[in-house]
Amino acid sequence: MENKFKSRSEQYGSKLSAGRIKYSSPSNIALVKYWGKRPVQIPANPSISFTLENCKTITQLQFERSSNFSFSVKVDGVNNSGFESKIERFFNLIQDYMPFIADYRFQVETSNTFPHSSGIASSASGMSALALCLCRIEQQLNPEITDAEQLQKASFIARIGSGSACRSVYGGVVAWGQVDAIADSSDYYGVPVIKTHSVFENFQDTILLVDKGIKAISSSMGHELMNNHPYASVRFDQANTNMYNLVDVMKTGDLARFIKIVENEAFSLHAMMMTSSPGFMLFKPNTVEIIQRVRNKRDVTGLNLCVTLDAGANVHLLYPKEEKEKVMDLIKSELVGFCENGQYICDEVGRGPKVLNEDYA
């Protein structure tokens, strides 16, 4: 499969001396969670996500021909040496797939529309934005690459930088990992799930910011702890079953089943963390309080409101747009007091990345 994406220098018919390309690429929230992987960034189980609309990374990549490859990184206009090590590793890993990068000097300028450590996957939006920029440049060098091929390769390349980033290359509902229920699905790149019920087209995601601090254990470390986890095989079987069932729900619009599956996935993810060796807990007391209040309110009112979490303490509230007014009333009256500084972010299912600007010479 990897050979499909390898390029050769002789395939580049045109020569670019310089240019710049700017993309916005959104984050995503996984419904079936990816937790555990094999080298390099191959998921131990399939996953499926909503691509968001407002929480995104904006990345500009400037480049010019050079006899020596080099790059620099600015985050929010400031040089960032910590992020540079991650980008250097990424460039090294993709050399075989994008040999043109050896002939250029790059300047990466990136910023997010959402705060750091907010429970939103900045690695997903950031690495997908950079991958899209690079694949767009390659498309200029080799015009025979179609737009569909460019997106698929961007998903493949983004995965190498951050697994969940492969899902951010597309809008709407996106799957990653080979699963029989989805045609053309793959462990190597994400695929859009085209046939979905209309209720999911503008589904809402309000993120309650319980704790914006640095996590005690990184997601990368958490993935590694799955390698010797006593319940790993059972968890992977569970994820595959939930994936199959959720794909069906996406077609039928059965919100009761949607809630059951999504919450089961969120709590299973955190159960794996707590039963790792060493075990760790990313929930905070206010996380638990919010979850309990949401579930109690749902039982009383019948709201189609569910919770999910990534690897952190912050809570994502997922619900149909038609119920937004009632959910916002609940947030303001009962839940905002459990958020750090009363902060929350309103988002919804989005249409995917956008080219903001490009110029080539």
C-alpha positions, 0 to 999 in steps of 0.5 A, a space after each residue: 500500500 505504501 508504494 502507491 504513494 511513493 513519488 520519484 523526482 522524474 515525475 515532477 515535470 515542472 520546476 517551481 522556484 518559489 511560492 506559498 500556499 495557505 490552508 485552513 484545516 479543521 480538527 475532528 472529534 472521534 465517535 469511535 475512538 482510535 487507541 493503540 497503534 502499530 508502526 508507523 501510525 497504523 491503527 489497532 482498531 478503526 475509528 470514525 469522526 465528525 470533522 468540525 467547522 470552527 476549530 481549525 488550524 491555519 497554516 501557510 507554507 512558504 518555499 524556495 529552491 535551495 541546495 540544502 533542505 531546511 525549514 523554520 516554524 512559527 506558531 502564532 508569529 513566534 519561533 517555536 523550537 519545541 514544535 520544530 522537532 516534531 516537524 523535523 521528524 515528519 519531514 524525515 518520515 515522508 522523504 520517500 513519498 515526497 522527494 521534492 522537499 529535499 530541494 527546498 527551504 520551507 517556512 511554516 507559519 501556523 496558528 489555531 482558532 482555538 486555545 491550546 489544551 482545550 480538548 480539541 485535537 490540534 495535532 489533527 488540524 495542524 498536521 493535516 494542514 501541513 500535509 495538504 500544503 505539501 501535497 498541493 505543491 506536489 500537484 503543481 510539480 506533477 499536474 497529472 495528480 488529480 484532486 482526489 489523488 491529492 486529498 488521498 495522499 494528503 490523508 496518507 501523509 497527515 497520518 504519518 505526522 498524527 494518526 487522527 490527522 488523516 480524518 481531518 483532510 475530509 469534511 463531514 463524517 470520516 472513517 479511518 481503518 479497514 472495516 468491511 462496513 465501509 467501501 475502500 476503507 484503509 488503515 493508511 488513510 481516511 475516507 469520507 462516509 458519503 451516505 449519512 442521514 440528514 440529521 448529522 449534516 449540521 450536528 452540533 459540538 459544544 466543548 466544555 473546557 473543564 481543564 486547560 492544563 497539560 495532560 499528565 500523560 500524553 496521547 502518544 504514551 497512552 497509545 504505547 500502553 495499549 501494547 501490553 494492556 490486559 484488555 487490549 484484544 477485547 477493546 479492539 473487538 468492541 471498537 470494531 463492533 461499535 464501528 459496524 453499528 455506528 455506520 448503520 446509525 449514520 444511515 438511519 439517523 437513529 439518535 438513541 443508538 447513536 448516543 448509546 454507542 458514542 458514550 460507550 466509546 468515550 467511557 471505554 477509552 478512559 477505562 483503558 487508560 485507568 486499567 493500563 500499567 501504569 494506570 492513569 486518569 484524565 477525568 477531573 471531578 467536574 468532568 464527572 459532574 457534567 456527565 452525570 448532569 447531562 445524563 440526568 437531564 436527558 432522562 428527564 427531558 428526552 433531549 438527544 444529547 450525548 457526551 464524548 471525550 478525547 484523551 483529556 478532561 474536557 467534555 464534548 456535547 453532541 446534539 442535533 441543531 434543532 435542539 441547540 436552544 435547549 442545550 444552550 439553556 442547560 449549559 448556561 444554567 447548570 454546566 458553565 460553573 464546572 468549566 474553567 473560567 466559565 469557558 466553552 466553545 461552540 462548533 458543528 460538523 463542517 465541510 473540511 479544509 479550504 485553500 485560502 491562498 496560493 502563489 507560485 513562481 
